[in-house]
Amino acid sequence: MYNFLKRINNFQLFMGGCFLVMMIFLTCANILLRQFGIPVRGTFEIMGFLGVVIFAFPLGYSHKKKEHLYVSIIFDRFPAKVKKAAHVINNLVCIFFFSLVSWQLVKKALILKNVHEVSETLRIIYYPFILILSFGVAVLVLHFIHELFIKSGDNA
């Protein structure tokens, strides 16, 4: 499972980087063309959609690398058994919560697909971006599962 998650993370990081570069080019182009009175139409919409991808894709990777907010001031003082129990409980709660979030995002995407919802200016369909966000959250859930079953077994 680790190699599978590693491949998904590498793909997501690459794609996130590509979308970030696209955001940079779009911003620069809009600033430059605005000086000539020709702003790029729909920049705000495109930036929002690209932002979703850039947010969603590195979720699992940043969890794996522990590059997210983590407050350990209290837990560092607890005994190892209490830390392990808190870690297991945290993983279970996160698996439940983020699975629910991913599922609800898929439901929302399907509703938007069925009603043919599009963005206001460029008429870009919404639901693929919500599915991308759901996928990013689902990969995060896989990281919690991996951490719960694989890493917890290593510490025992």
C-alpha positions as CSV (number, residue, x, y, z in Angstrom):
1,M,0.0,0.0,0.0
2,Y,2.9,2.3,0.7
3,N,4.2,2.2,-2.9
4,F,0.7,2.8,-4.2
5,L,0.3,5.9,-1.9
6,K,3.8,7.1,-2.9
7,R,2.9,6.9,-6.6
8,I,-0.4,8.8,-6.1
9,N,1.4,11.4,-4.0
10,N,4.1,11.9,-6.7
11,F,1.4,12.2,-9.4
12,Q,-0.6,14.7,-7.3
13,L,2.5,16.8,-6.5
14,F,3.5,16.9,-10.1
15,M,0.0,17.9,-11.2
16,G,-0.4,20.4,-8.4
17,G,2.9,22.0,-9.4
18,C,1.7,22.2,-13.0
19,F,-1.5,23.9,-12.0
20,L,0.5,26.3,-9.7
21,V,2.7,27.3,-12.7
22,M,-0.5,27.8,-14.7
23,M,-1.8,30.1,-12.0
24,I,1.4,32.1,-12.1
25,F,1.3,32.5,-15.9
26,L,-2.3,33.4,-15.8
27,T,-1.7,36.1,-13.1
28,C,1.3,37.5,-15.0
29,A,-0.6,37.5,-18.3
30,N,-3.6,39.2,-16.7
31,I,-1.4,41.9,-15.1
32,L,0.4,42.5,-18.3
33,L,-2.6,42.6,-20.6
34,R,-4.5,44.7,-18.1
35,Q,-2.0,47.5,-18.8
36,F,-3.2,47.5,-22.4
37,G,-6.8,47.5,-21.4
38,I,-7.3,43.8,-22.3
39,P,-7.7,41.8,-19.1
40,V,-7.9,38.0,-19.3
41,R,-11.6,37.2,-19.1
42,G,-12.6,34.9,-16.3
43,T,-9.3,35.1,-14.4
44,F,-11.1,35.0,-11.0
45,E,-13.0,31.9,-11.9
46,I,-10.0,30.1,-13.4
47,M,-7.9,31.0,-10.3
48,G,-10.6,29.5,-8.1
49,F,-10.7,26.3,-10.0
50,L,-6.9,26.0,-10.1
51,G,-6.8,26.8,-6.4
52,V,-9.1,23.8,-5.7
53,V,-6.6,21.5,-7.4
54,I,-3.6,23.0,-5.7
55,F,-5.3,22.6,-2.3
56,A,-6.7,19.1,-2.9
57,F,-3.7,17.3,-4.4
58,P,-1.1,17.8,-1.6
59,L,-3.4,16.8,1.3
60,G,-2.1,13.3,1.6
61,Y,1.5,14.2,1.0
62,S,1.5,17.0,3.6
63,H,-0.1,14.6,6.1
64,K,2.6,12.0,5.3
65,K,5.4,14.5,5.8
66,K,3.6,16.0,8.9
67,E,3.7,19.4,7.2
68,H,0.4,20.5,8.7
69,L,-0.6,22.1,11.9
70,Y,0.1,19.9,14.8
71,V,0.1,20.9,18.4
72,S,2.2,18.5,20.5
73,I,2.8,20.6,23.6
74,I,0.4,18.6,25.7
75,F,0.9,15.1,24.1
76,D,4.7,15.2,24.4
77,R,4.3,15.0,28.1
78,F,2.1,11.9,28.1
79,P,3.4,8.4,28.5
80,A,3.9,6.3,25.4
81,K,0.7,4.2,25.9
82,V,-1.4,7.3,26.2
83,K,0.2,8.9,23.1
84,K,-0.4,5.7,21.1
85,A,-4.1,5.5,22.3
86,A,-4.6,9.2,21.4
87,H,-3.0,8.5,18.0
88,V,-5.3,5.6,17.3
89,I,-8.4,7.5,18.4
90,N,-7.3,10.5,16.3
91,N,-6.8,8.3,13.2
92,L,-10.2,6.7,13.6
93,V,-12.0,10.0,14.0
94,C,-10.1,11.4,11.0
95,I,-10.9,8.4,8.9
96,F,-14.6,8.7,9.7
97,F,-14.7,12.5,9.2
98,F,-12.7,12.7,6.0
99,S,-14.5,9.7,4.5
100,L,-17.8,11.5,5.2
101,V,-16.4,14.7,3.6
102,S,-15.2,12.8,0.5
103,W,-18.5,11.0,0.1
104,Q,-20.5,14.3,0.5
105,L,-18.3,16.0,-2.1
106,V,-19.0,13.2,-4.6
107,K,-22.8,13.6,-3.9
108,K,-22.5,17.3,-4.4
109,A,-20.6,16.9,-7.6
110,L,-23.2,14.5,-9.0
111,I,-26.0,16.9,-8.1
112,L,-24.1,19.7,-9.9
113,K,-23.6,17.4,-12.9
114,N,-27.2,16.5,-13.1
115,V,-28.4,20.2,-13.0
116,H,-25.6,21.2,-15.5
117,E,-24.2,23.8,-13.2
118,V,-21.5,26.0,-14.8
119,S,-19.4,29.0,-13.8
120,E,-20.9,32.4,-14.5
121,T,-18.4,34.0,-16.9
122,L,-16.6,31.2,-18.7
123,R,-19.3,28.6,-18.4
124,I,-16.9,26.0,-17.0
125,I,-18.5,23.0,-15.4
126,Y,-18.1,22.7,-11.7
127,Y,-18.4,19.0,-10.9
128,P,-14.9,17.8,-12.1
129,F,-13.2,20.2,-9.7
130,I,-15.4,19.0,-6.8
131,L,-14.5,15.4,-7.8
132,I,-10.8,16.3,-7.7
133,L,-11.3,17.7,-4.2
134,S,-13.0,14.5,-3.2
135,F,-10.2,12.5,-4.6
136,G,-7.6,14.5,-2.7
137,V,-9.6,14.0,0.5
138,A,-9.9,10.2,-0.2
139,V,-6.2,9.9,-0.6
140,L,-5.8,11.6,2.8
141,V,-8.2,9.0,4.2
142,L,-5.9,6.3,2.7
143,H,-2.9,7.9,4.6
144,F,-4.9,7.8,7.8
145,I,-5.7,4.1,7.2
146,H,-2.1,3.3,6.4
147,E,-0.9,5.1,9.5
148,L,-3.5,3.3,11.7
149,F,-2.9,-0.2,10.5
150,I,0.7,-0.2,9.3
151,K,2.5,2.2,11.6
152,S,0.5,1.2,14.7
153,G,1.6,-2.4,14.2
154,D,5.2,-1.3,13.9
155,N,5.2,0.5,17.2
156,A,3.7,-2.5,19.2
